[in-house]
Amino acid sequence: GLVWHWEDEDDESPAPDVNPLHRINGGDALTTTMTARNASSLARLSSAHAEGVYAATADGGTRFLTESLDYRVYQALLTPNGAKSNVPDPGYVLEADAL
């Protein structure tokens, strides 16, 4: 599975800053080995593609997500609970018809 962390890019947010390792392709996906200790940090989108990843969605679609994707948008894309999610900035949670 994939996870997002309760982090935010906004200095006004009560959430901590986004750890660079938690971003798309954060860290070195080619040489870092996932262990029980680091699994929660490494269970994020990553690939050997330059500048992003190809992601498949539950509706069968695929799209390329760039590494520069705003972390709040990333959280919204990975939030199965929609408006009930506890993301730091719920303004970014997408409506069902937005996808």
mmCIF file of the C-alpha atoms, coordinates in Angstrom:
data_MODEL
# 
_entry.id   MODEL 
# 
loop_
_atom_site.group_PDB 
_atom_site.id 
_atom_site.type_symbol 
_atom_site.label_atom_id 
_atom_site.label_alt_id 
_atom_site.label_comp_id 
_atom_site.label_asym_id 
_atom_site.label_entity_id 
_atom_site.label_seq_id 
_atom_site.pdbx_PDB_ins_code 
_atom_site.Cartn_x 
_atom_site.Cartn_y 
_atom_site.Cartn_z 
_atom_site.occupancy 
_atom_site.B_iso_or_equiv 
_atom_site.pdbx_formal_charge 
_atom_site.auth_seq_id 
_atom_site.auth_comp_id 
_atom_site.auth_asym_id 
_atom_site.auth_atom_id 
_atom_site.pdbx_PDB_model_num 
ATOM 1  C CA . GLY A 1 1  ? 0.000   0.000  0.000   1.00 0.00 ? 1  GLY A CA 1 
ATOM 2  C CA . LEU A 1 2  ? 0.884   3.651  -0.200  1.00 0.00 ? 2  LEU A CA 1 
ATOM 3  C CA . VAL A 1 3  ? 0.816   6.209  2.556   1.00 0.00 ? 3  VAL A CA 1 
ATOM 4  C CA . TRP A 1 4  ? 0.885   9.944  2.945   1.00 0.00 ? 4  TRP A CA 1 
ATOM 5  C CA . HIS A 1 5  ? 2.029   11.669 6.097   1.00 0.00 ? 5  HIS A CA 1 
ATOM 6  C CA . TRP A 1 6  ? 0.257   14.374 8.100   1.00 0.00 ? 6  TRP A CA 1 
ATOM 7  C CA . GLU A 1 7  ? 2.617   17.047 6.815   1.00 0.00 ? 7  GLU A CA 1 
ATOM 8  C CA . ASP A 1 8  ? 2.098   20.296 4.928   1.00 0.00 ? 8  ASP A CA 1 
ATOM 9  C CA . GLU A 1 9  ? 4.059   22.762 2.811   1.00 0.00 ? 9  GLU A CA 1 
ATOM 10 C CA . ASP A 1 10 ? 2.262   25.772 4.315   1.00 0.00 ? 10 ASP A CA 1 
ATOM 11 C CA . ASP A 1 11 ? 4.174   27.596 7.070   1.00 0.00 ? 11 ASP A CA 1 
ATOM 12 C CA . GLU A 1 12 ? 0.837   28.544 8.665   1.00 0.00 ? 12 GLU A CA 1 
ATOM 13 C CA . SER A 1 13 ? -0.240  24.911 9.018   1.00 0.00 ? 13 SER A CA 1 
ATOM 14 C CA . PRO A 1 14 ? -0.018  23.155 12.378  1.00 0.00 ? 14 PRO A CA 1 
ATOM 15 C CA . ALA A 1 15 ? 1.363   20.120 10.526  1.00 0.00 ? 15 ALA A CA 1 
ATOM 16 C CA . PRO A 1 16 ? 5.130   19.613 10.354  1.00 0.00 ? 16 PRO A CA 1 
ATOM 17 C CA . ASP A 1 17 ? 7.000   20.392 7.138   1.00 0.00 ? 17 ASP A CA 1 
ATOM 18 C CA . VAL A 1 18 ? 7.013   17.711 4.461   1.00 0.00 ? 18 VAL A CA 1 
ATOM 19 C CA . ASN A 1 19 ? 9.934   15.331 4.844   1.00 0.00 ? 19 ASN A CA 1 
ATOM 20 C CA . PRO A 1 20 ? 11.688  15.159 1.434   1.00 0.00 ? 20 PRO A CA 1 
ATOM 21 C CA . LEU A 1 21 ? 11.784  11.347 1.761   1.00 0.00 ? 21 LEU A CA 1 
ATOM 22 C CA . HIS A 1 22 ? 7.954   11.283 1.742   1.00 0.00 ? 22 HIS A CA 1 
ATOM 23 C CA . ARG A 1 23 ? 7.635   12.997 -1.636  1.00 0.00 ? 23 ARG A CA 1 
ATOM 24 C CA . ILE A 1 24 ? 7.260   11.218 -4.977  1.00 0.00 ? 24 ILE A CA 1 
ATOM 25 C CA . ASN A 1 25 ? 10.653  9.597  -5.705  1.00 0.00 ? 25 ASN A CA 1 
ATOM 26 C CA . GLY A 1 26 ? 11.950  10.915 -2.369  1.00 0.00 ? 26 GLY A CA 1 
ATOM 27 C CA . GLY A 1 27 ? 15.335  9.500  -1.475  1.00 0.00 ? 27 GLY A CA 1 
ATOM 28 C CA . ASP A 1 28 ? 17.044  6.989  -3.712  1.00 0.00 ? 28 ASP A CA 1 
ATOM 29 C CA . ALA A 1 29 ? 14.476  4.393  -4.761  1.00 0.00 ? 29 ALA A CA 1 
ATOM 30 C CA . LEU A 1 30 ? 17.089  2.360  -6.617  1.00 0.00 ? 30 LEU A CA 1 
ATOM 31 C CA . THR A 1 31 ? 19.461  1.737  -3.706  1.00 0.00 ? 31 THR A CA 1 
ATOM 32 C CA . THR A 1 32 ? 17.337  2.060  -0.563  1.00 0.00 ? 32 THR A CA 1 
ATOM 33 C CA . THR A 1 33 ? 16.094  -1.230 0.847   1.00 0.00 ? 33 THR A CA 1 
ATOM 34 C CA . MET A 1 34 ? 12.734  -1.224 2.600   1.00 0.00 ? 34 MET A CA 1 
ATOM 35 C CA . THR A 1 35 ? 12.840  -2.636 6.112   1.00 0.00 ? 35 THR A CA 1 
ATOM 36 C CA . ALA A 1 36 ? 10.326  -2.817 8.959   1.00 0.00 ? 36 ALA A CA 1 
ATOM 37 C CA . ARG A 1 37 ? 11.956  0.291  10.418  1.00 0.00 ? 37 ARG A CA 1 
ATOM 38 C CA . ASN A 1 38 ? 11.692  2.533  7.325   1.00 0.00 ? 38 ASN A CA 1 
ATOM 39 C CA . ALA A 1 39 ? 8.621   1.050  5.597   1.00 0.00 ? 39 ALA A CA 1 
ATOM 40 C CA . SER A 1 40 ? 6.260   3.840  6.648   1.00 0.00 ? 40 SER A CA 1 
ATOM 41 C CA . SER A 1 41 ? 8.548   6.419  5.048   1.00 0.00 ? 41 SER A CA 1 
ATOM 42 C CA . LEU A 1 42 ? 9.233   4.446  1.878   1.00 0.00 ? 42 LEU A CA 1 
ATOM 43 C CA . ALA A 1 43 ? 5.647   3.356  1.118   1.00 0.00 ? 43 ALA A CA 1 
ATOM 44 C CA . ARG A 1 44 ? 5.166   6.231  -1.288  1.00 0.00 ? 44 ARG A CA 1 
ATOM 45 C CA . LEU A 1 45 ? 5.101   6.556  -5.057  1.00 0.00 ? 45 LEU A CA 1 
ATOM 46 C CA . SER A 1 46 ? 8.545   5.994  -6.536  1.00 0.00 ? 46 SER A CA 1 
ATOM 47 C CA . SER A 1 47 ? 10.079  4.727  -9.743  1.00 0.00 ? 47 SER A CA 1 
ATOM 48 C CA . ALA A 1 48 ? 13.178  4.882  -11.902 1.00 0.00 ? 48 ALA A CA 1 
ATOM 49 C CA . HIS A 1 49 ? 11.389  7.329  -14.240 1.00 0.00 ? 49 HIS A CA 1 
ATOM 50 C CA . ALA A 1 50 ? 12.992  10.750 -14.307 1.00 0.00 ? 50 ALA A CA 1 
ATOM 51 C CA . GLU A 1 51 ? 10.948  13.503 -12.665 1.00 0.00 ? 51 GLU A CA 1 
ATOM 52 C CA . GLY A 1 52 ? 7.917   11.443 -11.626 1.00 0.00 ? 52 GLY A CA 1 
ATOM 53 C CA . VAL A 1 53 ? 5.966   8.213  -11.645 1.00 0.00 ? 53 VAL A CA 1 
ATOM 54 C CA . TYR A 1 54 ? 3.256   6.541  -13.652 1.00 0.00 ? 54 TYR A CA 1 
ATOM 55 C CA . ALA A 1 55 ? 0.317   5.781  -11.376 1.00 0.00 ? 55 ALA A CA 1 
ATOM 56 C CA . ALA A 1 56 ? -2.664  3.505  -11.969 1.00 0.00 ? 56 ALA A CA 1 
ATOM 57 C CA . THR A 1 57 ? -5.981  4.469  -10.414 1.00 0.00 ? 57 THR A CA 1 
ATOM 58 C CA . ALA A 1 58 ? -8.853  2.351  -9.152  1.00 0.00 ? 58 ALA A CA 1 
ATOM 59 C CA . ASP A 1 59 ? -10.899 3.191  -12.251 1.00 0.00 ? 59 ASP A CA 1 
ATOM 60 C CA . GLY A 1 60 ? -8.203  1.626  -14.456 1.00 0.00 ? 60 GLY A CA 1 
ATOM 61 C CA . GLY A 1 61 ? -6.777  4.904  -15.689 1.00 0.00 ? 61 GLY A CA 1 
ATOM 62 C CA . THR A 1 62 ? -3.109  5.806  -15.598 1.00 0.00 ? 62 THR A CA 1 
ATOM 63 C CA . ARG A 1 63 ? -1.382  9.147  -15.383 1.00 0.00 ? 63 ARG A CA 1 
ATOM 64 C CA . PHE A 1 64 ? 2.092   10.547 -14.907 1.00 0.00 ? 64 PHE A CA 1 
ATOM 65 C CA . LEU A 1 65 ? 2.545   12.359 -11.582 1.00 0.00 ? 65 LEU A CA 1 
ATOM 66 C CA . THR A 1 66 ? 5.507   14.715 -11.427 1.00 0.00 ? 66 THR A CA 1 
ATOM 67 C CA . GLU A 1 67 ? 7.866   14.962 -8.482  1.00 0.00 ? 67 GLU A CA 1 
ATOM 68 C CA . SER A 1 68 ? 6.932   18.637 -8.201  1.00 0.00 ? 68 SER A CA 1 
ATOM 69 C CA . LEU A 1 69 ? 3.287   17.789 -7.435  1.00 0.00 ? 69 LEU A CA 1 
ATOM 70 C CA . ASP A 1 70 ? 2.076   19.857 -4.466  1.00 0.00 ? 70 ASP A CA 1 
ATOM 71 C CA . TYR A 1 71 ? 2.091   17.572 -1.418  1.00 0.00 ? 71 TYR A CA 1 
ATOM 72 C CA . ARG A 1 72 ? -1.480  18.617 -0.552  1.00 0.00 ? 72 ARG A CA 1 
ATOM 73 C CA . VAL A 1 73 ? -2.648  17.443 -3.985  1.00 0.00 ? 73 VAL A CA 1 
ATOM 74 C CA . TYR A 1 74 ? -0.680  14.217 -3.479  1.00 0.00 ? 74 TYR A CA 1 
ATOM 75 C CA . GLN A 1 75 ? -2.500  13.670 -0.170  1.00 0.00 ? 75 GLN A CA 1 
ATOM 76 C CA . ALA A 1 76 ? -5.862  14.327 -1.829  1.00 0.00 ? 76 ALA A CA 1 
ATOM 77 C CA . LEU A 1 77 ? -5.160  11.834 -4.618  1.00 0.00 ? 77 LEU A CA 1 
ATOM 78 C CA . LEU A 1 78 ? -4.288  9.125  -2.072  1.00 0.00 ? 78 LEU A CA 1 
ATOM 79 C CA . THR A 1 79 ? -7.192  9.849  0.272   1.00 0.00 ? 79 THR A CA 1 
ATOM 80 C CA . PRO A 1 80 ? -9.877  7.190  -0.012  1.00 0.00 ? 80 PRO A CA 1 
ATOM 81 C CA . ASN A 1 81 ? -12.014 8.881  2.634   1.00 0.00 ? 81 ASN A CA 1 
ATOM 82 C CA . GLY A 1 82 ? -12.573 12.125 0.726   1.00 0.00 ? 82 GLY A CA 1 
ATOM 83 C CA . ALA A 1 83 ? -14.034 14.910 2.868   1.00 0.00 ? 83 ALA A CA 1 
ATOM 84 C CA . LYS A 1 84 ? -13.824 12.678 5.948   1.00 0.00 ? 84 LYS A CA 1 
ATOM 85 C CA . SER A 1 85 ? -10.041 12.522 5.657   1.00 0.00 ? 85 SER A CA 1 
ATOM 86 C CA . ASN A 1 86 ? -7.857  14.206 8.254   1.00 0.00 ? 86 ASN A CA 1 
ATOM 87 C CA . VAL A 1 87 ? -5.475  15.893 5.795   1.00 0.00 ? 87 VAL A CA 1 
ATOM 88 C CA . PRO A 1 88 ? -3.980  19.119 7.189   1.00 0.00 ? 88 PRO A CA 1 
ATOM 89 C CA . ASP A 1 89 ? -5.647  21.248 4.490   1.00 0.00 ? 89 ASP A CA 1 
ATOM 90 C CA . PRO A 1 90 ? -9.052  19.772 3.549   1.00 0.00 ? 90 PRO A CA 1 
ATOM 91 C CA . GLY A 1 91 ? -9.449  22.438 0.864   1.00 0.00 ? 91 GLY A CA 1 
ATOM 92 C CA . TYR A 1 92 ? -7.410  20.196 -1.418  1.00 0.00 ? 92 TYR A CA 1 
ATOM 93 C CA . VAL A 1 93 ? -9.609  17.104 -1.036  1.00 0.00 ? 93 VAL A CA 1 
ATOM 94 C CA . LEU A 1 94 ? -11.131 16.463 -4.438  1.00 0.00 ? 94 LEU A CA 1 
ATOM 95 C CA . GLU A 1 95 ? -14.825 16.029 -5.063  1.00 0.00 ? 95 GLU A CA 1 
ATOM 96 C CA . ALA A 1 96 ? -15.725 12.647 -6.606  1.00 0.00 ? 96 ALA A CA 1 
ATOM 97 C CA . ASP A 1 97 ? -16.573 14.201 -9.974  1.00 0.00 ? 97 ASP A CA 1 
ATOM 98 C CA . ALA A 1 98 ? -13.243 16.076 -10.137 1.00 0.00 ? 98 ALA A CA 1 
ATOM 99 C CA . LEU A 1 99 ? -11.438 12.921 -11.173 1.00 0.00 ? 99 LEU A CA 1 
# 
